[in-house]
Amino acid sequence: MKASHVRKLIQPIENAYSEMFSGRVYRVGKGAVSVRNHSGKAEQTVIGVHGFLENHCYFTQAYEAPTTELILLTCSNYHIPVNGVTPEAPEWEVPIKHLEGTIEYDACILNQAVANLPGTDNIRVHGHSRGGAVILEAIRQWPELYDNVEVVLEAPVLPQAKLHGLVTTILEPVSHGMWPWLIRLINTAPSSAYGQTFFGKMNPRKKQLLSKLFSATKDHLTIVRNIENIMDWMERTDTSVYNNVRHGTFLIPGVDRILDRNAMLASARQSPTTMRIVETQAPSHFITLDSKEWVPDFETQPTAAQG
């Protein structure tokens, strides 16, 4: 990448979105892990991994139960979307050798969270979109850590899958130097101009979270690196990565204009039979924002069923 492009791309992006948060925030490398306070005795632990250009608030309303210990990742070089909490350095943090802004780097953040933070043995790791790839990569890096962990992959980036044709068409002509300009253009356009196409039918929570997408990262370089790495990871990652996934659920949208739904399904079908494939009626890529009804109930025992 040209030095002049990098200079443009590393100009900081201001944080434009945060919510009140009660809990602790740990800095891990160039990312963070937040642990929400819960009022009841924790019966299960959920670790949420947000998608590309999202933030951890994606999961907060889906997991509101006072008995759920909610642990939320902030991927590398993303803004931490919390008010009123000072991030602290945990004593269990270990250095990460991968390039920041990649699925591999964020998988290391996730593994440190799974290894050190859950307060219950009933653990679910829920990833949306790029977060699904982060989970699969984390399992590949440290398989035994996930022996008893339930996995929820929501509209996930998967091995041997691909972006939706609409997205590819937009991205193909964009050179590195055009990114800051393109993002400024998107940010000044009313979201209604493109929102319906990519985001489907809006509701108040979707509007709240998706209107600030291009302010989620700390710089434009992270956006470019995320996209290039997502495409590269899908192409070079083999479906054998599923071999270490014990049990869980793929949530597939009814309509997806971000990722190619058919390629997603074809990849998911290469997974072990202990993984359920649920084809939801969700009208967009953002399944749990469309309706919390698609979030699977907590199970005590994994079921062996493939839809």
C-alpha positions in Angstrom: 0.0 0.0 0.0 1.4 3.4 -0.9 2.6 5.6 2.0 0.3 8.5 0.9 -2.7 6.1 1.1 -1.6 4.8 4.5 -1.3 8.4 5.8 -4.8 9.2 4.6 -6.2 6.0 6.1 -4.6 6.4 9.6 -6.3 9.7 10.2 -8.3 9.1 13.4 -12.1 8.6 13.3 -13.9 10.1 16.3 -16.0 7.8 18.4 -19.7 8.6 17.6 -21.5 6.0 19.6 -21.6 4.8 23.2 -24.1 3.5 25.8 -24.2 3.5 29.5 -22.4 0.4 30.8 -22.2 -1.0 34.3 -19.3 -3.4 34.7 -15.6 -3.7 34.0 -13.6 -3.1 30.8 -10.3 -4.8 30.2 -7.9 -3.6 27.5 -6.4 -6.6 25.6 -3.9 -5.7 23.0 -5.5 -3.2 20.6 -9.0 -4.4 21.6 -11.0 -4.8 24.8 -13.3 -7.1 26.7 -16.2 -5.8 28.8 -17.9 -7.7 31.5 -21.4 -6.5 32.4 -22.6 -6.5 36.0 -25.5 -8.9 36.5 -28.0 -8.7 39.3 -28.9 -12.4 39.7 -26.6 -15.4 40.3 -25.1 -16.1 36.9 -26.5 -19.3 35.4 -24.8 -18.9 32.0 -22.1 -16.9 30.4 -22.4 -15.4 26.9 -19.4 -14.0 25.1 -20.4 -11.8 22.2 -18.2 -11.0 19.2 -19.5 -8.1 17.0 -19.3 -7.9 13.3 -17.6 -5.6 10.8 -18.2 -1.9 11.6 -20.4 -2.9 14.6 -19.8 -2.6 18.3 -20.6 -4.8 21.2 -23.9 -3.1 21.9 -25.2 -5.4 19.1 -25.8 -8.1 21.8 -26.9 -6.2 24.9 -30.6 -6.3 24.3 -30.6 -10.0 23.2 -29.1 -11.0 26.5 -30.8 -8.9 29.2 -31.6 -11.7 31.7 -30.2 -10.9 35.2 -28.8 -14.4 35.4 -26.7 -14.0 32.2 -23.1 -13.0 32.7 -22.5 -11.0 29.5 -18.9 -10.6 28.2 -18.4 -8.4 25.1 -15.5 -8.2 22.8 -14.3 -4.9 21.2 -12.2 -6.0 18.2 -8.8 -4.5 17.5 -8.7 -0.8 16.6 -12.4 -0.4 17.3 -13.8 2.2 19.7 -15.1 0.8 23.0 -18.8 1.8 23.1 -19.2 2.5 26.8 -19.7 5.6 29.0 -18.4 6.1 32.5 -16.0 3.1 32.7 -12.2 3.4 32.8 -10.5 0.4 31.0 -8.0 -1.5 33.1 -5.1 -3.7 32.2 -5.7 -7.3 33.3 -2.9 -9.4 34.8 -3.8 -12.3 32.5 -3.2 -10.4 29.2 -0.6 -11.9 26.9 0.9 -10.2 23.8 -0.7 -10.9 20.4 1.7 -11.6 17.5 -0.8 -11.3 14.6 -1.4 -8.1 12.7 -4.1 -6.0 14.3 -7.4 -5.5 12.4 -7.3 -9.2 11.3 -9.6 -12.1 12.2 -6.5 -13.9 13.6 -5.7 -11.0 16.0 -9.2 -10.7 17.3 -9.4 -14.5 17.8 -6.5 -14.1 20.2 -8.5 -11.5 22.2 -11.4 -13.9 22.3 -9.3 -16.8 23.5 -7.9 -14.7 26.3 -11.5 -13.8 27.3 -12.7 -17.4 27.2 -9.7 -18.7 29.2 -9.9 -16.1 31.9 -13.3 -14.5 32.4 -16.3 -16.9 32.5 -17.9 -17.2 36.0 -20.0 -20.2 34.9 -19.4 -23.5 33.1 -22.4 -23.0 30.9 -20.7 -20.9 28.2 -22.0 -19.7 24.9 -19.9 -17.8 22.4 -22.1 -15.8 19.9 -20.6 -14.1 16.9 -22.3 -12.0 14.3 -21.0 -11.8 10.7 -17.2 -11.3 10.9 -17.5 -12.3 14.6 -18.5 -15.8 13.3 -15.1 -16.1 11.6 -13.3 -14.8 14.7 -14.9 -17.6 16.7 -14.0 -20.3 14.2 -10.4 -19.0 14.0 -10.2 -18.9 17.8 -11.3 -22.5 18.0 -8.7 -23.4 15.4 -6.0 -21.7 17.5 -7.0 -23.3 20.8 -9.4 -26.2 20.2 -9.5 -27.7 23.7 -10.6 -24.4 25.2 -13.9 -24.9 23.4 -14.6 -28.6 24.3 -17.7 -27.7 26.3 -18.6 -24.3 24.8 -21.8 -23.8 22.8 -21.3 -21.7 19.6 -23.8 -19.5 17.9 -22.8 -18.3 14.4 -25.2 -15.6 13.2 -25.2 -14.7 9.5 -21.5 -15.6 9.8 -18.5 -15.1 7.6 -17.5 -18.8 6.9 -14.7 -20.7 5.2 -15.2 -21.0 1.4 -18.1 -18.5 1.5 -18.2 -15.1 -0.2 -19.6 -11.6 0.0 -23.0 -10.8 -1.6 -22.7 -9.7 -5.3 -23.9 -6.2 -4.5 -21.1 -5.6 -2.0 -18.5 -7.0 -4.4 -19.7 -4.7 -7.1 -19.3 -1.7 -4.9 -15.9 -2.8 -3.6 -14.2 -3.8 -6.8 -13.5 -0.3 -8.2 -12.4 1.1 -4.9 -8.6 1.7 -4.5 -7.0 2.3 -1.1 -6.8 6.0 -1.8 -10.5 6.3 -2.4 -11.6 4.8 1.0 -11.6 8.0 3.1 -13.5 9.8 0.3 -16.0 7.0 -0.1 -16.6 6.8 3.7 -17.2 10.6 3.9 -19.6 10.2 1.1 -21.5 7.4 2.8 -21.5 9.3 6.1 -23.0 12.4 4.5 -25.7 10.5 2.6 -29.0 9.9 4.4 -28.9 6.3 5.6 -32.2 5.8 3.9 -30.4 6.1 0.5 -28.7 2.7 1.1 -30.1 1.4 4.4 -33.1 -0.4 3.0 -31.0 -2.3 0.5 -28.4 -3.6 2.9 -30.1 -3.4 6.3 -33.6 -4.5 5.4 -36.7 -3.2 7.3 -35.6 -0.8 10.0 -36.7 -0.8 13.7 -35.6 1.7 16.4 -32.7 -0.5 17.7 -31.4 -1.2 14.2 -31.6 2.5 13.4 -29.7 3.4 16.6 -26.9 0.9 16.0 -26.5 1.0 12.2 -26.6 4.7 11.7 -23.0 5.1 13.1 -21.4 2.2 11.3 -18.5 4.1 9.7 -17.5 5.6 13.1 -16.9 2.2 14.7 -13.2 1.9 14.0 -10.5 4.2 15.1 -9.2 4.8 11.6 -9.9 4.1 7.9 -7.0 1.6 7.7 -8.8 -0.8 10.0 -11.9 -0.7 7.6 -9.7 -1.6 4.6 -7.7 -4.2 6.5 -10.9 -5.8 7.9 -12.5 -6.1 4.4 -9.3 -7.5 2.7 -8.7 -9.9 5.5 -12.4 -11.1 5.5 -12.2 -11.9 1.8 -8.8 -13.5 2.1 -9.8 -15.6 5.2 -12.9 -17.0 3.5 -10.9 -18.0 0.4 -7.9 -19.6 2.2 -9.7 -21.2 5.1 -10.8 -24.8 4.6 -14.1 -26.2 6.0 -11.9 -28.6 8.1 -11.9 -25.7 10.6 -15.3 -27.1 11.7 -13.8 -30.3 13.0 -13.2 -28.9 16.4 -16.6 -27.2 16.8 -18.5 -29.4 19.3 -22.0 -28.1 19.2 -24.1 -25.0 18.5 -26.2 -23.2 15.9 -25.9 -21.5 12.6 -28.5 -18.8 12.2 -29.0 -18.1 8.5 -31.1 -15.0 7.5 -34.0 -15.3 5.1 -32.5 -12.4 3.1 -28.9 -11.3 3.3 -27.5 -8.6 1.1 -24.1 -8.4 2.8 -22.9 -12.0 2.5 -23.9 -14.6 -0.1 -26.6 -16.7 1.6 -26.2 -19.7 -0.6 -22.5 -19.9 -0.1 -23.0 -19.5 3.7 -25.4 -22.4 3.7 -23.2 -24.6 1.6 -20.3 -24.0 4.0 -22.4 -24.5 7.1 -23.5 -27.9 5.7 -19.9 -29.1 5.9 -20.0 -28.8 9.7 -20.5 -31.8 12.1 -24.0 -33.0 12.6 -23.9 -31.6 16.2 -24.3 -28.2 14.7 -27.9 -27.1 13.9 -28.6 -25.0 10.9 -31.6 -22.8 11.5 -32.9 -21.0 8.4 -34.6 -18.0 10.0 -37.2 -15.8 8.4 -35.1 -12.8 9.3 -35.4 -10.1 6.6 -31.7 -9.0 6.8 -28.1 -9.8 7.7 -28.8 -8.5 11.3 -30.9 -11.4 12.6 -31.0 -10.6 16.4 -31.7 -6.9 15.7 -34.6 -8.0 13.5 -36.0 -10.1 16.3 -34.7 -11.6 19.5 -36.9 -14.6 18.9 -34.2 -16.1 16.7 -31.7 -16.3 19.6 -31.5 -19.9 20.6 -32.6 -20.9 24.2 -29.9 -22.1 26.5 -29.5 -25.8 26.5 -28.1 -27.9 29.2 -27.2 -30.7 26.7 -26.2 -30.3 23.1 -28.7 -31.8 20.6 -27.5 -33.7 17.6 -29.6 -32.2 14.8 -28.8 -30.6 11.5 -31.5 -28.6 9.8 
